[in-house]
Amino acid sequence: MIVIIVLLLVAVGIGAMFLLKKPAADASHAPATTEQSAQGQKADGDHKADGGEKHGAPITVSLGQPITVNLAEPNDAKLLQVELDLITYDHDAEAIVKTNRAEIINNIMLVLSDVNAAKLRTRQGKEDLQKQLKEAVNAVLEKRSGKKDMIDDVYFTKLLMQ
């Protein structure tokens, strides 16, 4: 009986040694892999700055509430209301957008108030407005952070004219 218990304890001990030893071996290789990944990401980041290619998943920054403006005359619509999402690959952009949200919304409102309602009903008019809004947002972010073209795209999540 005692022999069986001793053999059982030895078997459990050997099994535990193999199980515990394997993750330790993986852990010794993990820093090298992480370091290589970090170097690869650094190289990709350098490539991004040079080639303009975007890596990783896009980050969506919502401005939150709808932005409503009175349209300038002569327009058949009097009000324009939009909700926007900003798309970026820069991880710093979200914090900078939130910090400068008031100025960004102000500049968006200035752009929106000059919109021609008839033109905005066309696809080309919407795409032109997206480009103008992207430039307006990037101008604020560049002024505040020194980084150019932090926002890659501006998407309408709501567009209403009355």
C-alpha positions as CSV (number, residue, x, y, z in Angstrom):
1,M,0.0,0.0,0.0
2,I,2.8,2.4,0.9
3,V,4.6,1.5,-2.3
4,I,1.6,2.5,-4.4
5,I,1.3,5.8,-2.6
6,V,5.0,6.5,-3.1
7,L,4.8,5.6,-6.8
8,L,1.7,7.8,-7.2
9,L,3.5,10.7,-5.6
10,V,6.5,10.2,-7.8
11,A,4.3,10.1,-10.9
12,V,2.4,13.2,-9.9
13,G,5.8,15.0,-9.1
14,I,7.2,14.1,-12.5
15,G,4.0,15.1,-14.3
16,A,4.0,18.4,-12.4
17,M,7.6,19.0,-13.3
18,F,6.9,18.6,-17.0
19,L,3.8,20.8,-16.8
20,L,5.6,23.5,-14.9
21,K,8.8,23.3,-16.9
22,K,7.1,23.8,-20.3
23,P,5.6,27.3,-19.6
24,A,8.9,28.4,-18.1
25,A,10.7,27.4,-21.3
26,D,8.0,29.4,-23.3
27,A,8.4,32.3,-21.0
28,S,12.2,32.4,-21.7
29,H,11.4,32.7,-25.4
30,A,8.6,35.2,-25.0
31,P,10.8,38.3,-24.3
32,A,12.8,37.6,-27.5
33,T,9.6,37.3,-29.5
34,T,8.1,40.4,-27.9
35,E,11.3,42.3,-28.5
36,Q,11.3,41.2,-32.1
37,S,7.7,42.2,-32.5
38,A,8.5,45.6,-30.9
39,Q,11.3,46.1,-33.4
40,G,9.1,45.0,-36.2
41,Q,6.4,47.5,-35.1
42,K,9.0,50.2,-34.8
43,A,10.2,49.4,-38.3
44,D,6.5,49.5,-39.5
45,G,6.0,52.8,-37.8
46,D,9.0,54.2,-39.6
47,H,7.7,52.8,-42.9
48,K,4.3,54.4,-42.1
49,A,5.9,57.8,-41.7
50,D,7.8,57.4,-45.0
51,G,5.3,55.6,-47.2
52,G,2.0,56.8,-45.7
53,E,0.8,53.2,-45.3
54,K,-1.6,52.6,-42.3
55,H,-1.1,49.5,-40.2
56,G,-3.3,48.0,-37.6
57,A,-7.0,48.4,-37.0
58,P,-8.6,51.8,-37.6
59,I,-9.7,53.7,-34.5
60,T,-13.1,55.3,-34.6
61,V,-13.5,58.5,-32.6
62,S,-17.1,59.7,-32.3
63,L,-17.8,63.3,-31.6
64,G,-20.9,62.3,-29.7
65,Q,-23.8,64.6,-30.1
66,P,-25.3,65.8,-33.3
67,I,-24.1,69.1,-34.7
68,T,-26.9,71.3,-35.9
69,V,-26.4,74.6,-37.9
70,N,-28.6,77.1,-39.7
71,L,-27.8,77.2,-43.4
72,A,-26.9,80.4,-45.1
73,E,-29.3,81.9,-47.6
74,P,-30.2,81.1,-50.4
75,N,-30.9,77.5,-49.6
76,D,-34.2,75.6,-49.8
77,A,-33.2,73.9,-46.5
78,K,-32.9,75.9,-43.4
79,L,-31.2,73.5,-41.0
80,L,-28.5,70.9,-41.4
81,Q,-27.8,68.3,-38.7
82,V,-24.9,65.8,-38.8
83,E,-23.3,63.2,-36.6
84,L,-19.7,62.3,-37.5
85,D,-17.2,59.6,-36.7
86,L,-13.5,60.3,-37.3
87,I,-11.3,57.5,-38.4
88,T,-7.6,57.4,-37.5
89,Y,-4.7,54.9,-37.1
90,D,-2.9,57.2,-34.6
91,H,-3.4,56.0,-31.0
92,D,-2.8,59.5,-29.7
93,A,-5.6,61.0,-31.8
94,E,-8.5,60.0,-29.6
95,A,-7.2,61.8,-26.6
96,I,-6.2,64.9,-28.6
97,V,-9.7,65.0,-30.3
98,K,-11.4,64.8,-26.9
99,T,-9.1,67.5,-25.4
100,N,-9.8,69.9,-28.4
101,R,-13.4,68.9,-29.0
102,A,-14.9,72.4,-28.6
103,E,-12.6,73.9,-31.2
104,I,-13.1,71.0,-33.6
105,I,-16.9,71.3,-33.3
106,N,-16.7,75.0,-33.8
107,N,-14.7,74.6,-37.0
108,I,-17.0,71.9,-38.2
109,M,-20.0,74.2,-37.6
110,L,-18.2,77.0,-39.6
111,V,-17.8,74.6,-42.6
112,L,-21.3,73.3,-42.3
113,S,-23.0,76.7,-42.2
114,D,-21.6,77.5,-45.7
115,V,-23.0,74.3,-47.3
116,N,-25.2,74.5,-50.4
117,A,-28.2,72.3,-49.7
118,A,-28.8,71.4,-53.4
119,K,-25.2,70.3,-53.8
120,L,-25.2,68.3,-50.6
121,R,-28.1,66.2,-51.9
122,T,-25.6,64.7,-54.5
123,R,-23.0,62.0,-53.7
124,Q,-20.3,64.3,-54.9
125,G,-21.5,67.1,-52.6
126,K,-21.3,64.7,-49.6
127,E,-17.9,63.5,-50.5
128,D,-16.7,67.1,-51.0
129,L,-18.1,68.0,-47.5
130,Q,-16.3,65.0,-46.0
131,K,-13.0,66.3,-47.4
132,Q,-13.6,69.8,-46.1
133,L,-14.5,68.5,-42.7
134,K,-11.4,66.2,-42.6
135,E,-9.2,69.2,-43.5
136,A,-10.9,71.4,-40.8
137,V,-10.4,68.7,-38.1
138,N,-6.8,68.0,-39.1
139,A,-6.0,71.7,-39.1
140,V,-7.0,71.9,-35.4
141,L,-5.1,68.7,-34.5
142,E,-2.0,69.9,-36.3
143,K,-2.1,73.2,-34.6
144,R,-2.6,71.6,-31.1
145,S,-0.3,68.5,-31.5
146,G,2.1,69.3,-34.3
147,K,1.1,66.1,-36.1
148,K,-0.1,66.3,-39.7
149,D,-3.1,64.3,-41.0
150,M,-4.0,62.5,-37.8
151,I,-7.5,61.9,-39.1
152,D,-7.8,59.7,-42.2
153,D,-11.5,59.8,-42.9
154,V,-14.7,61.5,-41.7
155,Y,-17.9,59.5,-41.9
156,F,-21.5,60.7,-41.6
157,T,-23.4,58.6,-39.2
158,K,-26.4,61.0,-39.5
159,L,-27.2,63.6,-42.1
160,L,-30.4,65.5,-42.0
161,M,-31.6,68.7,-43.8
162,Q,-34.8,70.5,-43.2
